[in-house]
């Protein structure tokens, strides 16, 4: 039995001009004979690349390889048997396989270019893979002239280059790359990608100081979205209806995307599909409103709409791009507010529950989230944020205290989120001694219909007798967003000393490396930390001492759980982050550049 990786290696060798007929024939035979046991442990994207490469190689071999039908059958078998099937890669790849074979049969450069474009989507390594050269060789053998570069410059590759240029401030280069990408996204009917890319163009025009040109791009974006919605047709939503577009972080092998479609040019759009397309129009509208007003409310609305639900946003070039925009329009601006999106703050609320965030602070945070979501036009999400806070408040402080503030929003919640509200109402009827796991399960079931942050960070709050206990939480997370430092959504420093961030960065690195290597987390002496961070030993000691004092002050003020600074940063015989208490450590110190310790 040959593995997917071994078969792909043989096909790659054939593309490069080596291996000989025997090697590729063996690879062709192995593709169709892949056993279920091999498919079941292979990522969907890796299977997709194998099938596409086999299709290109079949064309290079003069049709001696598997047919399109046989490759599609392998894709279907994978979909039927592997739990790793996401449904976001192979459906579109089956169409891509048909394009490859049709392009060979018709000797069509345009069809082969469309196939190459489809393969590149969501795959950062496409430009460095064998596919551009494979398509170029295939076109040459078919007698197609002068199309080599077109297989390298796909819509996705151009878009990524535009983002990099925009993040570096090379606006003219970004505009050119985005224009090339948009033309291809529109040509190949990648509706959601094109709607998103118009917003990239609006940002680039604003960065170039071309506000009227940005307005014209917005007008074109509106017309494009309206035309797509009208031409694609209406598809009523039912329990069995699948989305034309997916929204949410998905990874499979080398594939990574936030918004995409499982089909090329989907026919029929449901309400959620149309809302997704219009979401990017609203982002552009808010950005232009911000450019005109310099209002932080307009900027927050644009950032929140753009990033909501996208876990990879902070690691993308966009924070740097937005930071450049703010500097261009307003001058110097602190980094943290641009990183603390409503999605980040919502997750922080759920984490803060694990530290028994005080009742008043919990309610205030929930109301702040509600107002920010409403400002971005996300009213249903605002309702879920209130209900999340209500469930946390009930688990921590009981029914009477929760009902007294949540009841003030009853009419609003009934209108926006009736099913999750009913689940909360039912939870409030449960006696504390009965446990909250079953009511929580009912609430999570009703909440699942909404695209909102994962509730998992708050699960520990729903232990049977947490209200009466002051024990350490199972885990806390440490996060830096620009200059600010947080523990489980509790603000420790609004502007943390650079020395402290450097020290915590080194300790976080040691924690993660030790866990990855399954060894004990070492203590670092003040002298070693001083050498690594460019400080003196005495400065390290003073910074740590001050951190512990501020940490204690902030936790005592905002929480009711007995978490002490030494529980987070241990200090004997050196310093380390507690491996039993500290879970995740995330540092987003520079916009768009994530330092992950």
N, C-alpha and C positions, 0 to 999 in steps of 0.2 A: 504494500500500500504506500503510495506516494502522497506527501503532504501538499497542501495548497502552495506553501512557500517554495517547495522543490519544483513543482510544475511551473510556477511563475518564473523561477530562475531559468529553467530551460527555454521558455518562451522569450525571455529577455535576451538570452544568449543568441537565439535565432534572429531577433530584431537587429542585434549588433553585428550580424554577419558571421557568427560562429555556430558551433554546435552540430551542423550538418543535418541532412534529412532525417537520419535515424532518431536524433534527439528530439526534433520537433514532432515527428510522428508519434514518438512515445508520449510526449506531453499532450498531444491532441487526444490520444486514446485515454490517458489518465483523467483528463477533464471530465469526460462523460461518465467515467467509472468511479468518480469520487464517492466513497462510502458515506453513509449518513453520519457515522461516528466522527469522520474528519470534518464534515460540514458543520456539525453541531458545536464544535469548539472554535470555529473560525468567525472572526468579525464580519459583519455584513459587507462593509466596504472592501475588505480584502477579497471576498468572494466576487464582488462586483468588478474589481480591477482585473481579476483573473479571467473572468468571462469576456470582458471587453478586449483584453490583450489577446485572448484566444481568437476572437473574431478578427482583429487586425492581422494576426499571424495567418489565419486561414486565407485572407485575401492575398497576403504576401506569398503564400504557398500555392497560389493558383487555384484555390477552392478545394485543396486536398484535406482540409481540416474539418472540424465539426460544422454542422449547419446552424443557422440562426435558431431554428426550432429546437435543436438539441441543447444549445446553450440556454435558451429560455427554460427548458425543462429542468436543467440543473438549478436555475434560480427559483423555480417553483418548488422544487424539492427542498431547497434550503428554507424557503418561507414556511413550508409545511412541517419541518422537523426541528429547526433550531430556535432555541429560546433567545438567541442573540439577534434575531431578526427584528429590526426596528420599524420596517415599513417605510423608511424615508430614503432609501438608496436604491434597492433593487427594482421597485416598480418603474422608476425613471430609467434605470439601466437597461431594462428589457426593451424599452423603446429605443435606447441608444444602440443596442445590438442590432435591431432592425435597420437603423440608419447606416451602420457600418456596412452591412451586407448590401443594402440598396445602393449606397454610394459606390461600392465596388462594381456592382452589376451595371450601374448607369455611368460609371466612370465620371462621377460628379464631384468636383472640388467642393461645391457649396454644401452638399450633404455630408461629406466627410468632415468638413469644418464644423458643422453643427454637432456631429458626434463627438469630436474632440472637445468642443465647448461644454457639452453635457458632462463628459468625464471629469473635467477640471473643477466642477462646482464643489465648493466646500473642502477641497483637497489642497492644502498649502504646498505640498511637494510636487504638484503637477509639472511645473516648469522645469524641475530637476529630474523628472522621471524619464522613462524611455518612450513615453507616448508621443511627444512632439516629433522625435526622430522617426518613430515607427510610422506615424501618419505621413510624414514627408517622404519616406522611402516608398510607402504604398502608393502615394500619388504619383511619384516618379515612374514606378513600374507599370502604372495604369496609363502612362503617357500624359499625365496632367502636368503642365509646366507652370513654374513661377508661383508656387503657393506654400513654400516651406515655412516662412515666418508666420503665416496665418494660423498654423497649428500650435504655435507657441503663444501667440497673443490672443488668448481667449478673453471672454467677458470677465471672468473671475480674476484672471491674472492682471488685467488692466485695472480692475477695481482695487485690488490689493496694492498695486503700485500707486494708484491715486491716493489711497489712504496714507501710505508712507510719506508721499510727497506733502500731503496736507499737514501731517503731524510735524514735519520738518519745517513747514513754512514756505515750501516751494509751491506757491499757489498756481502759477501758470502751468507748471508741469502737472499738477493735480487736476486742473480743469481739462487739460488735453486727455489725460488718462481716463477721467470720468466720462468724458464725451465719447471716447472710443468704446468704453464698457457699456454705456447706456444704449448706444446704437445696436450693439449685439444682444443685450438683454431684451430690447424691444423686438428685434428681428426674430429671436428664438422664443418669444412669448413667455419669458420669465417675468410674469406680472409683478409679483411681490418684490423681486430684486430690483426691478426698474423703478417701482414706486419709492423704495428705500433710496436708490441712487440719486433720484431727483433731490432728495434732502441733502445728500452729500454735495451736490452742485450748488444748492442754496448756501450752504455753509462756506464753500470755497469762494463764491461770489462775494459774500459778506467779508471774508478775510481779505479779499482783494480790494475792499472798499467800493464795490460796485453794487450798491443797494438797489438801484433801479433794475439792473440785470438780474439780481436775485428775485425781485418781484416778478419779472417775466418768467423765470424758471418756475416759480410757484404757480403762476397761471397755467403754464404748460403741464405741470404735475397734476393740477386739478383736472384739466381736460383729458389727460391720459387716463387717469383713474376712472373718470366718468365714462369714457369710451370703453374701457375694459369691462366695467360692470355692465354696461349696456350690451356689449357684444357677446360676453360670456354667458349671459342669461341668468335667470333666477333659479336657484335650487332650494326648495323649502327644507328647513331643518327637521329631521326626524331622529329617533333614537339610533337608527342604523346609518345615518348619513355621516360619511367621512369628510373631513375638511379638505378643501382644495389646497389650502396652505397650512403648513405646520408652523407653530410659533412655540419656541422653547429650546433650550440648549439640548442638543443631541450630539453624541459622539459615537463613532463606530470605526475602529482602526484609525486610519489617518484622516477620516472625515469628521468635520465639525461645522455645525451651522446653528443659527438661531431662528431664521425664518427661511422656509423653502417650500417647494411643492413636490409631491411624489409623482407628478405627471407633467409633461410638457404641454403648455397651453391648456390648462384644465377647462373643461366645459361645464358651465353652471357653477355659480358662486352662492354659498349660503350667507346668512347674516354675519357670522363671524368672519368669513372670508372678506366680505365687503368692508367690515369694520377695520380689518387689518390693513387693507389698502389705504383707507382713509386716515388711519393712524399717522402715516408719514406725512400726509398733507397737513394734518394738525400740527405736527412737529415743525414743519416749515413755517406755518402761520405764526406759531409762537416765537420762533426765532426772529422772524421779521418784526413782530411786535416788540421784542426785546431790543432789536437794533434801533427801533424808532423811539422807544421809551426809556431804555436802560433799566427797566423794572426787573428786579430779582424774581418777582412772581412769574413774569413771562418766561424768564430763563429757566426757572425751576420746572415750569410746566413742560417746556421743550425737553429738558434733560430727563424728566420722569417718564414722559410718554415714550421717548426714544429708547431708554434703557430698561423699562419695566419688564421684569421676567427674564432678562438676559444675564445669567450668572457670570458670563465671560466679559461683560462690559468693562469692568475695571482693569482687565488685562489687555484690552484692545487699544488701538491708537486713539479712540474717540475722546477719552478724558484730556489727552494732550491737545487734540484739535479744538475741543470746546474751551480749554484754558487759553489757547492762542486767540480764540474769538473774543473772550472776555477781555484779555489784555489789549487787543486791538480796539475794542469799543470803549473800554473803561480805564485802561491802564493796569497797574499792578493789582493783583487780586489774590487773596489767600486761596490755597489749593483745596482745603478740606470741603468747603461748601459744594464744590463741583463734583466731589467724589461721594458725598453723603446724599445719594439719591433717595427717593422715597422707598425704593425696594430695599436698599441697605438699611434704612431706618426701621422699616417694618420688621426685617429680620432681627434687628437689634432689640425691638420690643419683645419678640418671642424669646430671645435669649435672656433678656433681663428678667423675665418671669422666673427663671431658674435661680436667680439670686433674691427672689422675693422683693422685687421692685415695689416701693411703697405705693399704697393705694392712690394717693393724690398724683404722684408722678406717673403711675400707669395710666390713669384717666387722662391726664394732660397730654401724654405722648400719643395716646389713641386719638384724641381730638386734633392734635397737630397733624397726624397722619391723614385724618379725615379731610381736613381743610386743604392739605396739599394735593391729595388725590382728586378732590372736587375741582380744584383750580386747573388740573390737567384734563378735566373732563371724564375722569374715571369714577363715576358715581357708584356703580355696583361694587367696584373694588373698595371704595371708601366704606361701603356698608359692611363688607367682610372684615375690614380692618377693625371696625367697632366691635363686631361680634367676636373676633379673635381676642380682643382685649377683654370683652365681657366674659368669655370662657375662662381666661386666665384669672380675672378678678374673682370670679365665682370659686375657682379652685383654691385661691389663696385667702380670700376674705369673706366668703360666704354669700348666701342668697340675698339677704336684706340689703347689704351694702351695694351689691351689684345692681339689683333692681332699681335702687333709688336714682342711679344716674343713667342707666341704659334705657329706662322707661321714657326719658325725655326725647329719645330719638325713635320712638316706637312707630310713628306714622311713616317716617322716612324709611325705616328698615322694612316695614311691611310692603312698601311700594317697590323697593329696590331688590331685596334679597329674601323673599318670603320663606323659601324652604330652609335655608340655613337658620333664619330667625326661629322658625318653629322647632328646629333641633335644639337651639339654645333654650327656648321656653321649656321644652321637655327636660333638658338637663337641670334647669333650676328647680324642678319638682322632686329631684332625687335627694333623699336624705343623705347627709354627709357620710354616715356610717355604711352606706351601701356601696361606696366606691364610685369613681367617676369614669372608669374605663369604658363601660358600655355607652353612656351618654356621649363621651368623646368620640367613640366610633361612629355614632349616628351623625354627629355634627360634621366629622370629617367626610362622611359620605355625601352629605348635602353640599359641603364646601367644595368638593372635587369638581363641580361643574364650572368653577370659576378659575381663570388663569391668575393665580395669586401665589405669593411665596409659600414654600413648603412649611407646614406647621411643625415638622419634626423637632426643631430646636426647643419647643415648649413641652414636649411629651413628659419630661420628668416632673413637671408641676402637678400632674394628675395622679400622683401616688396617694394612697388611701389617707394617710394622716400627716401630710406635709404641713397643713395649717398649724399644727401644734409642735413642729420640730424645727430645730435650728442647726441641722447638720450641714456639712459641706456638700455642695452639689457634686454630682458624679464627674462633671467636667466644666471648665470655663474656657472661653476663647478670648484671645488677645488680638486686637486689630488696631492698625494705624491707618488713618485716612488723611493724607497730607500731613498737616502739623498736629492733628488731633489724635489722642490715644484713648482707646475704649477697652473695657473688660465686660464681655457679655452685654453689649449695648448700653453700658453705664459709662458716661463720659468721665474720664479721669483727668485728662489735660485737654483743654481747648487748643493750647499751643504748647506742645511737649518740647522740652529741651532737645536739641539735636544730639547731644551726647547720650541722653537716655535712649533715644531711638536707635542709635548705633549700638549701644550695649545690648538692648533687647533683641536687636537684629542678630547679633552674634550668638546670644543664648538660644534664640529661636532656631538658628541654623543647626546648632549642636543637638537640640532636641529632635528635630526632624531627621537628621542624619543618623542619630543613634537608634531611633525607631525603625528607620529603613533597614539598618544593619542588624536589628534585633540585639542590641547591646545596651548596657547601662548608660544612662545619660551622665556625662562627666561634669564635675564642678570645674569652673574656670576661675583661677585666682585673679585678684585685682590687677596684678602685674601683667598677666596674660591678656586680660580684657583691655588694659591700658595700651599695650603694644598693638593689639588688633584695631583699636578705634582711634589711635593717635592722641590719647589723653594720658595724664599722669595717674598713678595708682591712687593717690589721694583724691583726685577729681572723680575717679570711678566710685570710690567709697562714698563721697559726698552726694553724687548723683543718685546712687542707689538708696541712700538714707532718705533723701528728699522724696524720691518716688514712693517709698513705703509710707511716708507721712501723708503725702497727698492722696495716695491710694486709700489709706485708712479713712481719711477725712471724707472722701467722696462716697465710699461704700457705706460708711456709717450714716451719711446724710440721706442716701437714696435707696438703701436696701435694708431688709430686716433679717438677712441671713448672716451667720457668723463667719464670714470669709475674711481672713486676715492677710495682709500683704505677704507675710512669710509663706502662706499657703501657695502663693503664685510664684514668687521669686525666693528660692531658698538660698541661705547664706553661709552654710558651714559644710565643709572647710573652705569652700570658695563660693561661687555663685552659679546657679542653674535655675531654669524654669522647672517647676515641679512636674515630673513625668506622670504623677498620679492625678493631678488636678488640671493642668493646662492641656487643652485639647488641640485646637487649631491656632496657628499663629499666622496672621496675614499682614503684610506691610505694603501699603500703596502710598509710597512716599513722594513719588514724582508722577505727575499726570501721565497715564498711558504706559508707565514702566513699573511693573510690580516686582518688588524684592520679596521673594518667598524664602524665608529663613529655612 
